[in-house]
Each structure stands twice: as structure tokens, then as C-alpha cells.
Amino acid sequence: LDSHTLIDVGAHPAFCTNLAEPTCFTTNGAPTRRDYIFANSKAYSLIHHFQVDHTSDLEVHSILQLWMRCPTTTNTTITITITIITTISTIITITATVCFS
């Protein structure tokens, strides 16, 4: 993040009215921000909307929602990799390739 290769979407003023909005609400502590979406500049340019959804039925966590716009050029293939690191340091990586024709 310091080298500006990744952008913290949830703390970027272009998408957030509440910068660094809390995502974790425990019963015995103050709300914290433990969930993040990071994007490189190419992925960031495709982001249309970002929000934190506090209306889910999950007990302590809010849901991060991200909408991406389709590239304007046809025959474009984009690979999106999402890495989730949980609070117990479990790493889940999801990779999807999407082709716009």
C-alpha cells in the first residue's frame, strides 16, 4: 500500500462517505474495520460502486459489496483474484476469469 500498487477501496474517498467504515461489531468491544478490498490500478478503474452492507443476518460482520463496470472494449478478458484473510489467519483465494465479447 505504501508503494501505491494496491488501493484500499474501503478507505478511498471516491467510493466512501464514511472512510474506513467499521465492518466488525462484537458484543464486548468497539466496532472495528477488519474486512478490506484492495485493488490494483487496472481493477480500480473498473469499480463502479462500493459499500458496506450492515443489514445482513451475520452475527458480527457486515458485508462488503463491490460493483464493477464492463470494459468498453470487446474481446477483453479480465482475471480477478480475491484473497480473503480471516481473523484466524486462514487464507482463501478465489480467481475468476471473465471474457467480454
N, C-alpha and C positions, 0 to 999 in steps of 0.2 A: 504494500500500500504506500509506503514511503517513496518508492520509485515511480509511483503513478501508473504502474502496469495494470493494477486492478482498481476498480471503483466500487466503493461501498454504496450500493444503490439506496439502502435504507437511511443513509445519512446525507444523501445528496439533495440540495435544495430544489433541484428541478422536479423532483417527484414527491417530496415530503413537506407537508405543512408542519408536522411535528418531527423535527430532526431527531434521529436516533430514538425513535419511539419504543417504549418498553414492549417486550414480547412474552415475558415470563412473569406470572403473577402467583407467587407462592403464598400460602396462608400465614407464614411466620416471618416474612421479610418484605423489604421494599421491592417494588417492581423493578425488573432488570431487563436489559437487552441482551439476549443470549442467542438470537437467531439472526442470520445475516444472509444477504445475497450480494455476491461480488461479481462484477462483470469486467471483461477487458473492453477496450475502446470499440472494437467491432460489435460485440454483443450489446454494449451500452447504446450504440447508435440505433439499435432496433427496438429498444424498450419504449413502449407506448404509455404504460401506466404501472405504478407500483402502489401497493397499500398494505397495511397491517389490518387484518380482519379479527376483531375482538369478539365476534358473535358466534364463534364455533362452540361446540359442546365439549371441547377438550378441557380437561380439568384446570391446567395451569398455563398452557401455551396458547398464544394467538397464532394465526396462520398468515404467512407471508404470501401475497398474491402478486404475480407479475404478468403483464400482458405485453406481448412483443408484436411488432408490425412486420408484415411480409416485406422482403426486399422488393425494390421496384423493378429490378431486372429479372428476366425469366431465365430458366435453366440454371438456377442458383442452388447450390447445396450448402447447407449450414449444419455444422455439428455442434451441438450444445452439450456441455458437460456440467452436471450439477453435483457438487460434493457436499454432503451433509456430515457434519461432525457433531455428534450428540454430546450431552453433558458428561457422559461416562466414557468419552473418547472413542466411541465406535464410529468408524468412517464408512459411509455409504456413498457410492459414486454411481450416478445414472448418466448414461450417454445416449443421446438420440440424434440421428441424422435425418434432416428434413430436406426434401427437394421441392423447389417451387418451379413449375414449368408452365 
